[in-house]
Amino acid sequence: MTKPGQKQRPTVHKVAATVSPDDVRYLELQRDEVLKSDRRTDADKYLGVPPFQRSALFEYQQRQAQRSQPAAGGSATASSMPHAKRG
């Protein structure tokens, strides 16, 4: 903080980032693939609807698919499944 009547020194930030042109091309290719695979309409983009791979429905389907696969090395029993009826 400067005192009244005192000049403030300019702040200089030096960034020494070295990015190769190959890295830039690779990132541009990745960005182009993402944009090409985006199937949202202009209205969806305007409203902020996420791409399907980032949506809550996609995440829910992924969790369900993981739960439906039996665990490696053992089988799923009724006692380990919280939604199974117990008799």
C-alpha positions in Angstrom: 0.0 0.0 0.0 1.3 3.4 -0.8 1.2 6.5 1.3 -0.7 9.6 0.2 1.4 11.6 -2.3 3.7 8.6 -3.0 3.8 7.1 -6.5 2.9 3.4 -6.9 5.5 1.3 -8.6 4.1 -0.7 -11.5 3.8 -4.5 -10.9 5.6 -6.6 -13.5 4.8 -10.3 -13.8 7.2 -12.4 -15.8 5.9 -15.7 -17.2 8.5 -18.0 -18.7 6.2 -20.5 -20.4 7.7 -22.6 -23.1 5.1 -24.4 -25.3 6.2 -26.3 -28.3 4.3 -25.9 -31.6 3.6 -29.7 -31.5 1.8 -29.3 -28.2 -0.3 -26.4 -29.6 -1.3 -28.5 -32.7 -2.2 -31.5 -30.5 -4.4 -29.3 -28.3 -6.1 -27.8 -31.3 -6.8 -31.2 -32.7 -8.3 -32.3 -29.4 -10.5 -29.1 -29.4 -11.6 -29.7 -33.0 -12.6 -33.3 -32.1 -14.7 -32.2 -29.2 -16.4 -29.5 -31.2 -17.1 -31.9 -34.0 -18.6 -34.5 -31.7 -20.9 -31.9 -30.0 -24.4 -32.6 -31.1 -26.2 -29.9 -29.1 -28.4 -27.3 -30.9 -27.7 -23.6 -30.7 -30.5 -23.3 -28.2 -29.0 -26.0 -26.0 -25.7 -24.2 -26.1 -27.4 -20.9 -25.3 -29.2 -22.4 -22.3 -26.1 -23.9 -21.0 -27.0 -27.6 -21.5 -23.8 -29.6 -21.1 -22.6 -32.0 -23.7 -23.9 -35.5 -23.1 -20.6 -36.9 -21.8 -20.8 -34.3 -19.1 -24.5 -34.6 -18.3 -26.0 -36.0 -15.1 -27.8 -38.6 -17.1 -24.6 -39.9 -18.6 -22.9 -40.1 -15.2 -26.0 -41.9 -13.8 -25.8 -44.4 -16.7 -22.1 -45.0 -16.0 -22.7 -45.6 -12.3 -25.5 -48.1 -13.2 -23.3 -49.9 -15.7 -20.5 -50.2 -13.1 -22.9 -51.6 -10.5 -24.4 -54.1 -12.9 -20.9 -55.6 -13.6 -20.0 -58.2 -11.0 -17.0 -57.5 -8.8 -13.8 -59.2 -9.8 -13.1 -62.4 -7.8 -16.5 -62.8 -6.3 -20.2 -62.8 -7.0 -22.8 -60.4 -5.8 -25.0 -61.7 -3.1 -28.4 -60.5 -1.9 -26.9 -59.3 1.4 -24.4 -57.1 -0.3 -27.0 -55.4 -2.5 -28.9 -52.7 -0.6 -32.0 -52.8 -2.8 -32.4 -56.6 -2.7 -35.4 -58.0 -0.8 -34.5 -59.9 2.3 -36.7 -62.8 3.3 
